């Protein structure tokens, strides 16, 4: 069950990355991480945290390129 939750969290982050402004994307990431912390194992949460960090870095790199 927790693997399914982890996958859903990653999908939420990806959806927000594609369809949100920078501020909304960051807020979604924070909300997902805050809620996921209560239901995922420590290892899964660390995996999700790394995933969110990578998406944030991609978003920042893309914004720098566009400017």
One Martini backbone bead per residue (centre of mass of N, CA, C, O) as a GRO file, in nm:
protein
   67
    1UNK     BB    1   0.057   0.063  -0.021
    2UNK     BB    2   0.299   0.264   0.007
    3UNK     BB    3   0.384   0.248  -0.292
    4UNK     BB    4   0.129   0.386  -0.397
    5UNK     BB    5   0.167   0.650  -0.246
    6UNK     BB    6   0.440   0.722  -0.365
    7UNK     BB    7   0.343   0.734  -0.658
    8UNK     BB    8   0.127   0.954  -0.614
    9UNK     BB    9   0.319   1.174  -0.517
   10UNK     BB   10   0.489   1.189  -0.774
   11UNK     BB   11   0.250   1.265  -0.960
   12UNK     BB   12   0.178   1.530  -0.821
   13UNK     BB   13   0.448   1.666  -0.873
   14UNK     BB   14   0.444   1.641  -1.182
   15UNK     BB   15   0.179   1.793  -1.233
   16UNK     BB   16   0.271   2.059  -1.101
   17UNK     BB   17   0.514   2.110  -1.286
   18UNK     BB   18   0.339   2.136  -1.557
   19UNK     BB   19   0.074   2.332  -1.424
   20UNK     BB   20   0.253   2.548  -1.263
   21UNK     BB   21   0.364   2.769  -1.082
   22UNK     BB   22   0.622   2.813  -0.882
   23UNK     BB   23   0.469   2.860  -0.615
   24UNK     BB   24   0.266   2.628  -0.643
   25UNK     BB   25   0.469   2.402  -0.669
   26UNK     BB   26   0.600   2.439  -0.391
   27UNK     BB   27   0.341   2.400  -0.227
   28UNK     BB   28   0.277   2.116  -0.321
   29UNK     BB   29   0.534   1.984  -0.223
   30UNK     BB   30   0.495   2.051   0.077
   31UNK     BB   31   0.222   1.907   0.111
   32UNK     BB   32   0.308   1.626   0.026
   33UNK     BB   33   0.537   1.591   0.231
   34UNK     BB   34   0.373   1.634   0.491
   35UNK     BB   35   0.175   1.392   0.440
   36UNK     BB   36   0.380   1.160   0.377
   37UNK     BB   37   0.530   1.143   0.652
   38UNK     BB   38   0.276   0.981   0.791
   39UNK     BB   39   0.281   0.710   0.566
   40UNK     BB   40   0.579   0.671   0.532
   41UNK     BB   41   0.862   0.557   0.530
   42UNK     BB   42   1.172   0.667   0.568
   43UNK     BB   43   1.277   0.566   0.294
   44UNK     BB   44   1.042   0.676   0.122
   45UNK     BB   45   1.067   0.970   0.205
   46UNK     BB   46   1.354   1.011   0.099
   47UNK     BB   47   1.279   0.946  -0.191
   48UNK     BB   48   1.072   1.176  -0.222
   49UNK     BB   49   1.261   1.407  -0.151
   50UNK     BB   50   1.455   1.361  -0.386
   51UNK     BB   51   1.246   1.391  -0.608
   52UNK     BB   52   1.159   1.681  -0.542
   53UNK     BB   53   1.438   1.807  -0.570
   54UNK     BB   54   1.478   1.739  -0.870
   55UNK     BB   55   1.229   1.896  -0.974
   56UNK     BB   56   1.319   2.171  -0.869
   57UNK     BB   57   1.584   2.185  -1.029
   58UNK     BB   58   1.454   2.165  -1.306
   59UNK     BB   59   1.280   2.417  -1.281
   60UNK     BB   60   1.509   2.618  -1.237
   61UNK     BB   61   1.669   2.557  -1.496
   62UNK     BB   62   1.440   2.633  -1.691
   63UNK     BB   63   1.404   2.929  -1.598
   64UNK     BB   64   1.692   3.019  -1.668
   65UNK     BB   65   1.676   2.957  -1.973
   66UNK     BB   66   1.423   3.149  -2.032
   67UNK     BB   67   1.592   3.411  -1.930
   0.00000   0.00000   0.00000
